């Protein structure tokens, strides 16, 4: 059986930072821009191409291509290494130039913020952030935005998207939460807003399954909870169906929680469960209550109404489930 995606009504997108147009476009020729945009498109699509084929695709002479590449190398937006073209984010590059070209004292956070505020794109970022948080940002908060750009190499649109997601969608009005989102995107290798949107839609469905199954409020879907859920997908390799089935095992405990679900999934993983059939078999074959009316510890893992999973220590849970390694 083949799995075929139906026609996507929303075409794939290649986004370009506004800083590219405001800072780097003005001195470029039409051919320079043509070469950059097409090369960046190929980069986002992960397409490899010889210089000859590249020139043919654009109906341009090889010499013109080389001049354009040299131009963009001089701006710092691209570099050539072992025959590969490496792109640098315009937002991070611009901010880096602001910091490195300013006097030595701009290493002071206060002066760095002053220098950054001279950039119209940075000022616009702060203006939009003020709107999202419904108040003016204080200087210490603005410094965090500058640090995020430098540390996580995030574009301005990605930072504003994370801010809006936290404040508007999740209702969590705290910049540390926003940084947690950016850190997860950085660790996942997201380099553009398109990457975020394409992958967030997939992970959001899993988060919503868990939230509804455990009857969680949005405020309970904290960053540690989301990181744990992501590990069920990335480390354990489990599908939404298996995760949903594991969540259903919390029905007999007083307060369903993700640590309980995590223990269930890791027990299945250690037992070699790889699909929904195997997970159902693990449930059917779980140890039964002793005939004398007592309960075994392994039975308590599935069926107790007297003790919550989060009341066990990590060592107790490991003994209870026979887990290898840490929880």
C-alpha positions in Angstrom: 0.0 0.0 0.0 1.3 3.4 -0.9 0.7 6.6 1.1 0.0 9.6 -1.2 -0.5 13.1 0.0 -3.4 14.9 -1.8 -2.8 18.2 -3.5 -1.8 20.9 -1.0 -3.9 24.0 -1.6 -1.4 26.1 0.2 1.9 26.1 -1.8 5.2 25.9 -0.1 6.8 29.2 0.9 10.3 30.6 0.9 10.3 33.6 3.2 12.9 36.4 3.0 13.7 38.7 6.0 12.7 42.3 5.6 16.3 43.2 6.5 17.4 41.7 3.2 15.4 44.3 1.4 16.0 47.3 3.7 19.8 46.7 4.2 21.2 44.5 1.4 19.1 45.1 -1.7 19.8 48.8 -2.4 23.3 48.2 -3.8 22.6 45.0 -5.6 22.0 44.7 -9.4 19.0 42.8 -10.8 21.2 39.9 -11.7 22.6 39.8 -8.1 19.1 39.6 -6.7 18.0 37.0 -9.2 21.0 34.8 -8.3 20.5 35.2 -4.5 16.8 34.5 -4.5 17.1 31.4 -6.7 20.0 30.0 -4.7 18.2 30.6 -1.5 15.1 28.8 -2.9 17.3 25.8 -3.8 18.7 25.9 -0.3 15.3 25.8 1.4 14.3 23.0 -0.9 17.5 21.1 -0.2 18.3 20.8 -4.0 21.9 20.3 -5.1 22.9 21.7 -8.5 26.1 22.2 -10.5 27.1 25.7 -11.4 26.4 24.9 -15.1 22.9 23.7 -14.4 22.4 26.7 -12.1 23.3 29.1 -15.0 21.1 27.2 -17.5 18.1 27.4 -15.1 18.4 31.2 -14.9 19.4 31.7 -18.6 22.5 33.6 -17.4 26.2 33.5 -18.3 28.5 31.7 -15.8 30.6 34.9 -15.4 27.5 36.8 -14.3 26.7 34.1 -11.8 30.2 34.3 -10.4 30.1 38.1 -10.1 26.8 37.8 -8.2 28.1 35.2 -5.9 31.2 37.4 -5.1 28.9 40.3 -4.4 26.9 38.4 -1.8 30.0 36.9 -0.3 31.3 40.5 0.2 28.1 41.4 2.1 28.6 38.4 4.3 25.2 36.9 3.5 26.8 33.8 1.9 30.1 32.0 2.0 31.5 29.3 -0.2 33.0 26.3 1.5 34.2 23.1 -0.3 32.0 24.0 -3.3 28.9 24.5 -1.1 27.0 27.8 -0.7 26.3 28.6 2.9 23.6 31.2 3.7 23.7 33.5 6.8 20.6 34.9 8.3 20.3 38.7 7.5 18.8 39.5 10.9 21.6 37.9 12.9 24.2 39.2 10.5 22.9 42.8 10.8 22.8 42.7 14.5 26.3 41.2 14.7 27.6 44.0 12.5 25.9 46.6 14.8 27.7 45.1 17.8 31.1 44.5 16.2 31.4 47.9 14.4 30.4 49.9 17.4 32.9 51.3 20.0 34.3 48.8 22.5 32.0 50.1 25.2 29.0 48.8 23.3 29.8 45.4 24.9 27.9 46.9 27.8 24.3 45.7 27.6 22.9 49.2 27.9 25.1 50.5 25.1 24.3 47.5 23.0 20.6 48.2 23.3 21.1 51.8 22.3 23.0 50.7 19.2 20.4 48.1 18.3 17.7 50.7 18.6 19.3 52.7 15.8 18.3 49.9 13.4 14.8 50.5 12.1 14.0 46.7 11.9 14.9 46.3 15.6 12.7 49.3 16.5 9.8 47.8 14.5 10.3 44.5 16.3 10.0 46.3 19.7 6.9 48.1 18.5 5.2 44.9 17.4 6.2 43.3 20.7 4.7 46.1 22.6 1.4 45.4 20.8 1.5 41.7 21.5 2.2 42.1 25.3 -0.2 45.0 25.4 2.3 47.4 27.1 5.7 49.0 26.4 8.6 46.7 26.9 11.0 47.8 29.6 14.8 48.0 28.8 15.6 44.7 30.5 13.0 42.9 28.4 14.4 44.5 25.2 17.8 43.2 26.1 16.4 39.7 26.1 15.2 40.1 22.6 18.6 41.1 21.4 20.2 38.2 23.2 17.7 35.8 21.6 18.7 37.0 18.1 22.4 36.5 19.0 22.1 33.2 20.9 19.6 31.3 18.8 20.2 33.0 15.4 16.5 33.6 15.1 15.0 36.0 12.6 12.8 38.8 13.9 9.7 37.2 12.5 10.4 33.9 14.3 10.8 35.8 17.6 7.6 37.7 17.2 5.8 34.5 16.2 7.0 32.8 19.4 5.9 35.8 21.5 2.5 35.8 19.9 2.2 32.0 20.3 3.0 32.3 24.0 0.9 35.4 24.9 -2.1 35.0 22.5 -2.4 31.2 21.8 -1.1 29.7 25.1 -2.0 32.5 27.4 1.4 32.3 29.1 2.6 35.9 29.6 6.2 35.3 30.6 9.3 35.9 28.5 11.1 32.9 30.0 8.3 30.8 28.4 9.0 32.5 25.1 12.7 31.7 25.4 11.8 28.1 26.0 9.9 28.0 22.7 12.9 29.5 20.9 15.3 27.1 22.5 13.2 24.1 21.3 13.1 25.5 17.8 16.8 26.0 17.9 17.4 22.5 19.1 15.1 21.1 16.4 17.1 22.9 13.7 14.4 25.3 12.6 15.9 28.2 10.7 12.9 30.0 9.3 9.3 30.7 10.1 8.3 28.2 7.4 10.1 25.5 9.3 8.3 26.4 12.4 4.8 26.5 10.8 5.3 23.2 8.9 6.6 21.3 12.0 4.6 23.0 14.7 1.3 22.0 13.0 2.4 18.3 13.2 3.5 18.5 16.9 0.5 20.6 17.9 -1.9 17.8 17.0 0.0 15.5 19.4 0.0 18.1 22.2 -3.8 18.6 21.8 -4.4 14.8 22.0 -2.5 14.6 25.3 -4.1 17.8 26.6 -7.6 16.6 26.0 -6.9 13.0 27.1 -5.6 14.2 30.5 -8.1 17.0 30.7 -5.4 19.6 31.0 -5.9 23.3 30.8 -3.6 25.2 28.4 -1.7 26.6 31.3 -0.8 23.1 32.4 1.0 22.5 29.0 4.2 23.9 30.3 7.6 23.7 28.5 8.8 20.7 30.5 5.5 18.9 29.7 5.9 19.7 26.0 9.5 18.6 26.0 8.5 15.3 27.5 5.8 14.8 24.9 8.2 15.6 22.1 10.5 12.9 23.4 7.8 10.3 23.0 7.8 11.1 19.3 11.5 11.7 18.7 13.2 9.3 21.2 10.6 6.5 21.5 9.3 6.9 18.0 5.6 6.5 19.0 2.7 7.6 16.9 -0.3 9.6 18.1 -2.4 6.4 18.3 0.0 4.8 20.8 0.4 8.0 22.8 -3.4 8.3 23.0 -3.7 4.7 24.2 -1.1 5.4 26.9 -3.0 8.4 28.0 -6.1 6.3 28.4 -4.3 4.2 31.0 -4.6 7.1 33.4 -8.4 6.6 33.7 -8.1 4.8 37.1 -5.9 7.3 38.9 -7.1 10.3 40.8 -5.1 13.0 38.9 -3.9 12.0 35.4 -0.4 13.3 34.8 2.3 13.1 32.1 4.8 11.4 34.3 2.5 8.4 34.5 2.0 8.4 30.8 5.8 8.7 30.3 6.3 5.7 32.6 3.8 3.6 30.6 5.4 4.5 27.2 8.9 3.8 28.4 7.8 0.4 29.9 6.3 -0.4 26.5 9.5 0.7 24.7 11.7 -1.4 26.9 9.4 -4.4 26.2 9.9 -3.9 22.5 6.5 -2.4 21.7 6.6 -0.7 18.3 3.0 -0.5 17.1 -0.6 -0.2 18.3 -1.1 -3.9 18.3 1.9 -4.5 20.5 0.7 -1.8 22.9 -2.8 -3.4 23.2 -1.1 -6.8 23.8 1.0 -5.2 26.6 -2.2 -4.0 28.3 -4.0 -7.3 27.9 -1.0 -9.2 29.3 -0.3 -7.0 32.2 -0.1 -8.7 35.6 -3.6 -9.3 37.2 -4.5 -8.6 40.8 -3.5 -11.4 43.2 -6.4 -13.8 43.9 -6.2 -13.0 47.6 -7.6 -9.5 47.0 -4.2 -7.7 47.3 -2.4 -5.8 44.6 1.0 -6.2 43.2 3.2 -3.2 42.6 3.2 -3.8 38.9 -0.6 -4.0 39.0 -0.6 -0.7 41.0 1.2 0.9 38.1 -1.9 0.4 35.9 -4.8 0.3 38.3 -4.1 2.0 41.6 -6.6 4.5 42.9 -4.8 4.9 46.2 -1.5 6.4 45.1 -0.5 8.7 42.3 2.5 8.1 40.0 4.0 11.5 40.9 4.1 10.4 44.5 6.7 7.7 43.6 10.3 8.5 43.6 12.3 7.9 40.4 13.9 4.8 42.1 10.5 3.4 43.1 9.1 3.9 39.6 12.1 2.2 38.1 11.6 -0.8 40.4 7.9 -0.8 39.8 8.3 -0.9 36.0 11.6 -2.6 35.7 12.9 0.4 33.7 16.5 0.5 32.7 18.2 3.8 33.2 16.6 7.0 34.5 13.1 8.2 34.0 
